[in-house]
Every structure is written in C-alpha cells, then in structure tokens.
Amino acid sequence: MTIARHESGPAAVARAYASQVHPVFMLPPVATALFGAALSTAGTRAFDPLVALVYAGAAFFAVYTAHVKDGYVDFHVRGEDDDHPMTVRGCRIGLAGATVGFGACLVGLAVLATPLSVALAAPMWAIGYLHAPQFDTNPVTTTLGYPVGIALCLLGGYAAQTGTLAVAPLALAAVFVVTLAGVKVIDDTQDYAYDRTIDKRTVAVALGPDRARSLAVASLGVGLFAVVPLAVVGVLPPASPVASLAFGFVAVVAVRRDATTATMLLVRGAYLFLAGLLVAVFFRPLAGVSLPDVTVLGPYTYLATEVVFGTAALALLRHAGRAATWRAARTVAAVYPLAYVWDWYTLEVGVFSIPMRTGVELLGIPLEEHIFMVVVPALVLGVHETVNPGAERERQPVEND
C-alpha cells in the first residue's frame, strides 16, 4: 500500500509528511515552550538550551500528531476536506512516527530534567491525538484544546529548567488560555455553516455566530487587560502591558472583519503578543523607570486629568454619531442630580478628600467634582456606543387586535 495519495517515491512521501507541518499553528507552541524556558532565567537555575530544545521538540510532535489525526478524520472519516496528501496507511504511519518522537522527548525530559516537566508534557500529546473526533464535538474542548496546550508548553518549558512552577508562568499561562480561547472561537466561526451539518459543536454552532463573536471579544478583552494588573502588582515586568496594547490594536481591527480575515489578523497579533512579552520578561526595558508624576501641575492636577479623559469621551461620542451624543447628553443630565447629592454627602461626612484641586467650589462641592460627574458617565457611554455600534433599544412588540 502507498503512503502518498497522488505520487509515489521517497520524495513524494517526504512532501506528504512535510505538508502536515503548518507553521501558523506549529510555531506558537514551539515558541511558547522556549519562552517558558527563557522565563526561568529569573530563577535560581541556569538556562539549559538542550533541555529547552527537548521540551520544544515534545511540543512539535504533539501538534504534529494533532495535524495528522485531524487531516485523517476530516478527509478519510468525515469526508469534510476535499483532498489530503496521505493515504490511510500513510496517516497511521505518520501518527506512529510522531508518537515515537514524542515518547523520545519524554524520555529525554525524564533523564535531563524533572518528573514535573514530564507530567506537564504528557497531556500535550493526548490533547493532540484526541482533538478529532473526540474533542472537536464539544464546545468547551474544541475551544480550549489548543489554548490549554499552549499553556502546558509554557509551564513545562519553565518547569523543565527549574523543576518547579512559580506565580509568573502560572499567570501567563492563564492569560494565554483566556486570550487564545477568544481567537479560537472566531476561528471556528469560519466553518459555522458546514459544522452545523455534522456532529461538530463549536461555540459558534452552540451559541450562534453573533453571540460567539461577542464571547470571543470578551475573552480577548479579559485576557489582554489581565496583563495590566499583573504588572501593577509585580507578577509581570512593567513593560508587559505594552504587549497587550500592541495585540489590542490588532484585535480592535480584527473583530470588525469577517471570520477568515479576523482569524488571520488575530493569529499574527498573537505572535506579536508573545514577542512583546518575551522582550518584557527577558530584557525588562522599563525596570526602574518611575511613573510620570502629574502632581507637578499642583492645584490643577485633578482638572488636567479630567480634561484628558473628557477629551477621550467627546472623541468617542463624536465617532459614534450625533444621535449617540444626544442620547449620552440626556443620560448624563438624568444621572447628574443623583451624583451631585451622593458626591456632596460623601465629602460632607469625610469619606474622601481631594488635595490636588483648584479650591474653587460651586454649590457646596469642588468645581472638579461637577466636571467629574459629567466626564465619567460620558466616557462610559462613549465606550458603550463604540463597542455596540448601531445598537438599537429593545422595543416591546405592539399587537393590533
């Protein structure tokens, strides 16, 4: 029996097996395993390049297993794909070879590293092998399989070097799972129409494309923002939010595009995110740099911050359109009386004080507080109108008897 479906000979076989190396999905696990190893340089154990390469090899063979198995199921079992370069026998040999390669890497880790790295690596192969047809028929496992695999790459790469785990790699692993889950949900919406015809329940099939897209955007937002408080409390280096900001710009553009274009942009944005975190962790460019001190503006400090955020609110509302601006103005006007009473009471009983202010008071409260009660709801409404463009209010249906 042949191995390659369309040609014969050693070159054809080599091309068939090489076709299962998909750089777009293969590079992130391998790079993340190496990133985990690089992250360990902040610990007490010296970096071992051989151990790092062995763990990266385990990640490679796990993903290769997933690609071969997925291609086998989609073409030979489900008839989903139009073509595949390998016969059934070729796929089985490829799976066997990838499994042997993965097993060799596990042995290498057992000899060169620690049992913890072996324990973290082993599930990667299981996730790859069971991706199809087991995991891709459930919305949870079809979405989280790849992100969890990436997290194991990071944690195992770190553990292979140090023999233990720490807060930083665990926090980054959680960030990757949440962020990449959003990317995976959008990726799966590309095949929504076909997936509905077979027993393949992605999030898009379970929730519908629109709600799936909303869930994906929320997941991306949570994952990217999580880097900020992690940097604030010192778990991640100060420059880490720059990586989130870069990926965030890509995500803002991507989520407004069709599923295919959005996936292409988000995958490349994920590369940028990983590269930015690697630079932040490995080189720590902002270490020792203090935050800008805006209190040099003295009594105008509070007022200056309100001007900045008020400008942002106005820009968002102008971008949303005249109708959105008028809706926001009416809402701010309705909220203002309640905010005024609340603000006056809390200042009167001493709940908080405002030292960096002009000292000008109007109707019993500082001038800045009046501005604050306009700026904050306007900014919230500006963000709302931007995130939900063209959203219409729900209306009760009117029945005519």
Secondary structure, DSSP 8 states (H G I E B T S, - for coil): --SBSS--SHHHHHHHHHTT--HHHHHHHHHHHHHHHHHGGGSSS---HHHHHHHHHHHHHHHHHHHHHHHHIIIIIS--SS--SB-HHHHHHHHHHHHHHHHHHHHHHHHHS-HHHHHHHHHHHHHHHHTTTTGGGSHHHHHHHHHHHHHHHHHHHHHHHHSS--HHHHHHHHHHHHHHHHHHHHHHGGGHHHHTTTT---HHHHH-HHHHHHHHHHHHHHHHHHHHHHHHTTSS-TTHHHHHHHHHHHHHHHTTS-HHHHHHHHHHHHHHHHHHHHHHHHH-TTTT-----GGGGGGGHHHHHHHHHHHHHHHHHHHH-HHHHHHHHHHHHHHHHHHHHHHHHHHHTTS----SS---EETTEEHHHHHHHHHHHHHHHHHHHHHSTT-----------
